[in-house]
Amino acid sequence: MPFMNVKASCPISEDQEVRLKAALGEAISLIPGKSESHLMLSFTENCRIWFAGSRNGPIVMAETAIFGETTPEDFQRFGQEAVKILKRELGAAQVYVNLHQTKDWAW
């Protein structure tokens, strides 16, 4: 199961959230074995985020975790696509996507 925790310094409208869900759901399939059908997303808007001593934004930080393993190349392809999506949908000046994989989840 992939999980993305998206924090943005700007508002996120319901329409933007739906578009982000769809686009990120498609992008997660760049990681073999992952799909929107198991993607969990969390959006937090209007965060106080500073970057390089400034709050000029919008600024977005998205922490992404996947259960299992993938290659660095697959993570890179997904990460680059996620950055494009977040910049496009939120008009963000700065977007960072933290990627990590784990086998230590319980459900």
Backbone as a ProteinNet text record, in pm:
[ID]
protein_1_A
[PRIMARY]
MPFMNVKASCPISEDQEVRLKAALGEAISLIPGKSESHLMLSFTENCRIWFAGSRNGPIVMAETAIFGETTPEDFQRFGQEAVKILKRELGAAQVYVNLHQTKDWAW
[TERTIARY]
84.3	0	87.8	73.2	141.2	59	129.7	65.1	137.2	60.9	117.1	52.9	136.7	93.5	138.6	44.3	74.6	42.2	143.4	125.1	154.8	60.8	74	53.1	126.2	112	-4.9	-75.4	-187.4	-317.8	-430.9	-557.4	-561.5	-637.9	-661.6	-812.4	-864.4	-1009.2	-1049.4	-1177.4	-1227.8	-1198.3	-1214	-1183.6	-1036	-948.1	-805	-773.7	-836.6	-812.8	-853.1	-965.4	-1011.8	-914.7	-868.7	-772.3	-639.6	-595.7	-471.9	-485	-598.3	-622.3	-611.5	-675	-673.2	-533.3	-466.9	-335.2	-229.5	-231.4	-135.5	-167.1	-295.4	-335.8	-282.9	-281	-223.4	-71.5	-9.5	136.5	192.9	121	174.3	196.5	126.6	144.7	281.3	357.8	495.1	583.5	535.5	604.8	538.4	610.5	550.7	478	357.2	276.9	194.4	205.3	129.9	21.9	-91.3	-200.6	-288.2	-375.5	-466.6	-558.7	-584.4	-679.4	-633.2	-504.8	-455.3	-385.7	-392.8	-325.9	-405.9	-339	-399.3	-336.7	-422	-376.8	-428.4	-345.4	-386.6	-342.3	-434.2	-403.1	-422.7	-320.1	-329.1	-297.4	-392.5	-376.4	-341	-297.9	-268.1	-166.2	-68.2	39	135.7	194.2	299	430.6	472.1	593.8	694.3	814.9	924.1	1023.5	1078.8	1185.6	1288.8	1414.5	1525.2	1499.7	1442	1419.3	1300.3	1217.5	1104.9	978.9	864.5	735.9	674.6	758.5	708.4	663.6	547.1	497.2	400.6	317.7	297.1	418.4	430.4	533.5	461.3	510.3	447.5	554.1	523.6	607.5	519	557.8	478.7	566	529.9	599.7	529.2	606.4	550.2	615.5	533.1	583.9	515.8	593.1	533.1	566.8	473	496	564.9	680.6	757.3	878.8	928.9	1051.2	1030.7	1107.5	1112.2	1252.7	1278.1	1411.1	1422.3	1543.4	1561.8	1507.9	1520.8	1472.6	1320.7	1249.3	1103.4	1060	1127.2	1096.6	1121.9	1231.9	1266.5	1161.2	1118.1	1014.7	886.2	844.2	723.8	743.5	855.7	881.3	879.5	942.2	943	802.1	722.6	584.3	500.4	518.9	444.6	476.8	602.7	641.1	569.3	568.9	499.9	351.6	288.1	145.1	116.6	193.2	170.3	196.9	299.7	325.6	210.3	165.6	59	-72.8	-112.7	-244.1	-249.2	-138.2	-139.6	-64.7	-4.6	70.4	187.3	244.5	349.2	483.4	550.8	683.8	788.6	769.7	863.2	785	828.4	765.1	875.4	861	955.8	877.4	925.6	861.5	965.7	938.5	1024.4	973.2	1060.2	1021.3	1091.1	1013.3	1076.7	991	1056.2	988.9	1006.2	908.2	910.6	842.5	881	811.4	749	759.3	718	584.2	478.3	344.4	255	160.3	61.2	-76.3	-168.3	-305.7	-396.1
-118.6	0	123.7	210.4	339.4	439.9	530.1	637.9	767.5	871.1	1004.6	1102.5	1171.7	1274.6	1408.5	1481.4	1605	1724.3	1807.1	1929.2	2047.5	2141.6	2256.7	2385.6	2488.7	2619	2698.7	2641.6	2711.3	2636.1	2699.1	2625.6	2517.7	2412.3	2307.3	2293	2329.5	2320.2	2173.7	2148.4	2012.4	1964.3	2052.5	2016.4	1982.8	2062.3	2033.2	1899	1873.4	1747.7	1628.3	1637.6	1528.6	1509.5	1621.7	1610.8	1553.2	1595.4	1540.6	1391	1350.5	1208.3	1126.4	1174	1100.9	1097.6	1212	1219.4	1142.3	1155.8	1081	932.1	898.3	758.5	695.8	774	725.1	716.9	818.3	822.8	709.6	667.7	563.4	432.4	415.7	293.2	289.1	398.4	396.4	307.2	276.5	182.3	46.1	-51.6	-182.3	-239.6	-290.6	-351.9	-254.7	-124.1	-23.2	36.2	71.3	129.6	215.3	293	378.5	297.6	172.4	91.7	67.3	88	73.9	199.7	308	432.6	505.6	540.7	622.8	762.3	863.7	1002.1	1084.1	1177.9	1273.9	1411.5	1509	1645.3	1738.7	1817.6	1920.9	2053.4	2145.3	2274.9	2383.8	2496.2	2616.5	2591.8	2506.5	2482	2599.8	2624.4	2727	2658.1	2669.7	2605.2	2711.9	2697.1	2787.7	2711.2	2779.6	2722	2831	2802.1	2896.2	3030	3023.4	3143.3	3226.9	3173.5	3249.5	3164.1	3230.9	3161.1	3190.2	3233.6	3257.2	3124	3121.7	2992.3	3006.1	2909.3	2794.8	2700.1	2637.2	2536.8	2407.4	2296.2	2166.3	2065.8	1988	1875.4	1752.3	1648.8	1525.9	1408.6	1349.1	1230.1	1108.9	1023.5	908.2	781.6	688.8	560.5	449.2	348.3	231.1	108.6	16.9	-110.6	-200.2	-252.8	-338.8	-266	-316.2	-261.4	-226.9	-129.6	-94.7	-48.3	-20.2	25.1	176.4	226.1	371.6	438.5	370.8	426.9	441.7	341.4	350	462.6	473.7	582.3	717.2	728.7	854.3	892.1	796.1	824.7	872.6	801.8	843.3	980.8	1001.1	1128.2	1246.3	1231.5	1339.8	1370	1264.9	1285.9	1351.1	1308.9	1367.3	1516.3	1552.9	1693.8	1773.6	1723.3	1791.3	1810.4	1705.6	1710.8	1815.3	1813.5	1906.6	2051.1	2072.5	2208.1	2255.4	2170	2206.5	2233.5	2143.3	2154	2260.3	2285.5	2381.1	2510.2	2518.9	2638.9	2662	2554.5	2562.8	2602.9	2693.2	2736.3	2633.1	2573.9	2474.7	2347.8	2234.7	2105.8	2005.4	1934	1829.3	1704	1591.2	1462.6	1372.5	1334.5	1243.6	1102	1014.7	878.3	777.8	684.8	575.9	451.4	338	210	138.1	54.4	-12.6	-147.6	-232.9	-361.1	-365.5	-255.6	-250.2	-179.5	-229.7	-176.3	-285.6	-244.5	-339.1	-289.5	-381.1	-346.2	-457.3
0	0	0	-97.4	-92.1	-10.1	57.4	132.1	100.5	65.4	43.2	140.2	213.6	306.6	247.9	189	117.5	206.8	232.3	310.1	219.4	214.9	125.7	202.9	165.3	232.3	176.1	79.3	14.4	40.4	9.6	16.9	-92	-67.9	-166.9	-179.7	-295.3	-316	-333.2	-321.4	-341.2	-483.4	-581.6	-720.6	-737.8	-678	-685.3	-620.9	-506.6	-436.4	-523.4	-589.9	-677.3	-794.2	-853.6	-964.1	-915.7	-797.7	-741.1	-715.1	-658.6	-631.8	-759.7	-865.4	-992.3	-1053.9	-1057.9	-1121.5	-1042.7	-910	-828.3	-830.9	-840.9	-853.9	-981	-1087.2	-1212.9	-1203.1	-1142.8	-1133.1	-1047.8	-945.1	-855.9	-931.6	-1043.3	-1122.4	-1191.8	-1187	-1235.9	-1149.3	-1029.6	-941.5	-962.3	-1014.1	-1041.7	-919.9	-945	-839.6	-757.6	-785.9	-710.6	-800.9	-740.6	-818.5	-728	-792	-717.3	-626.9	-663.4	-586.2	-442.2	-413.8	-276.9	-225.5	-301.9	-263.5	-156.2	-47.2	57.5	48.1	47.3	36	153.1	198.2	299.7	252.3	257.6	216.7	335.8	364.4	466.9	399.7	406.8	339.9	439.7	386.2	465	576.2	550	647.1	647.1	759.9	768	734.9	610.4	563	523.4	572.9	538.9	451.9	352.9	272.2	246.2	275	252.8	323.2	443	522.4	480	392.4	338.8	335.7	337.7	322.5	186.7	89.9	-45.3	-103.3	-158.6	-203.2	-317.1	-329.1	-241.7	-237.1	-121.4	-96.1	-61.5	-115.3	-90.4	-49.7	53.4	95.9	97.7	24.2	18.5	61.9	173.7	220.7	161.9	98.7	29.7	80.1	126.3	174.7	96.8	62.8	1.1	85.4	89.9	156.5	55.8	93.1	3.8	-50.3	-161.1	-219.1	-365.4	-411	-552.3	-584.2	-708.9	-749.1	-734.1	-720.2	-716.8	-844.1	-957.3	-1083.5	-1083.2	-1031.6	-1024.3	-930.6	-816.4	-723	-789.3	-861.9	-928	-1032.2	-1113.2	-1213.7	-1146.6	-1041.6	-970.1	-906.3	-839.3	-771.3	-866.1	-982.3	-1080.5	-1130.4	-1153.1	-1198.6	-1088.7	-963.3	-851.7	-836.8	-852.4	-844.8	-953.9	-1077.1	-1187.8	-1156.4	-1105.3	-1074.5	-967.1	-859.5	-748.4	-790.3	-871	-922	-1009.5	-1100.2	-1193.5	-1120.4	-1033	-968.6	-859.9	-790.8	-680	-710.7	-828.4	-863.3	-769.9	-720.2	-619	-678.7	-610.1	-651.3	-610.2	-493.7	-440.3	-406.3	-461.1	-431.1	-402.6	-292.1	-256	-221.3	-271.2	-245	-179.4	-55	20.9	-4.4	-51.4	-87.6	3.5	58.3	133	125.4	149.1	143	276.5	310.3	440.1	431.9	522.4	539.8	679.1	752	891.8	911.1	850.1	868.2	924.3	1004.2	1056.6	1015.4	993.7	963.4	1007.1
[MASK]
+++++++++++++++++++++++++++++++++++++++++++++++++++++++++++++++++++++++++++++++++++++++++++++++++++++++++++

